[in-house]
Amino acid sequence: MGSESEADRERPAEQGARAPVAVVTGVAQGIGRQVAEVLAGEGYALVLADLREPTETLAAVREAGSEALSVVGDIASEADTATLADQVRERFGRVDVLVNNAGVSLLAPAEETTAEQWRRVLDVNLTGPFLLCRALGSLMLEAGTGSIVNVASIAGLRGIADRAAYNASKHGLIGLTRTLAAEWGGRGVRVNAVCPGWVKTGMDAADQASGGYTDTDIAEQVPMGRFAAPGDIAQAVAFLADPARSGFVNGVALPVDGGWTADAGWTSLRLRKR
């Protein structure tokens, strides 16, 4: 991952060191940007990681008064994640929260999904979070405290057609969450996941453009009758990140889906109640 800018290097490290430090991936837009802004509002210093420079997010969190460092790189790269961890250690000396948000989608029938597509989805959605958990979790374990929040999906709790690679990656991410929660909970590091339903983001727009579904398909399936907003997910992440609010919550996969996974009814039954 790329080095921080000259302007970043000139900022005093002491200011960030006084605040809890959160690393958030996939922050250039959507859920990741909203998570960064919510955490900035709660007083975190932030490390913002993305494939491209998250210029707008960086400006927003600094305007909110947060000390912020941006790091550009690929979370699926072991070298890039190691560089990120080195920069966090050098700049702040610790990390209190890791939010593994970066991810990619793939809508394709299983029989048409190539091995290359499969590997890329799993590399970004599962291997990347593992590498970051390993690299930054080590810092948390040294300190004896920390919180990791993995952004999974209801596709990690259910089977959804035409998403074999995506569903497998999110099921795996929930499995990783539960395993690390069991392994690290007794050493002071909590590991949880949020499982969003459909969220109005750029990823949703791209998926809809492929013809896979419509707004109506989603709104009719969700008992609350709407898509999630990025802020709905960000608030759940902030809750799981904060030891004052969720200090005894460990190993959960929290659906933030408006009731999607709770409802085993059919469409006409659901709609006649509205």
Secondary structure, 3 states (H helix, E strand, C coil): CCCCCHHHHHCCHHHHHHCCEEEEECCCCHHHHHHHHHHHHCCCEEEEEECCCCHHHHHHHHHCCCCEEEEECCCCCHHHHHHHHHHHHHHHCCCCEEEECCCCCCCECHHHCCHHHHHHHHHHHHHHHHHHHHHHHHHHHHHCCEEEEEECCHHHCCCCCCEHHHHHHHHHHHHHHHHHHHHHHHHCEEEEEEEECCECCHHHHHHHHCCCCCHHHHHHHCCCCCCECHHHHHHHHHHHHCHHHHCCCCCCEEEECCCHHHCCCCHHHHHCCC
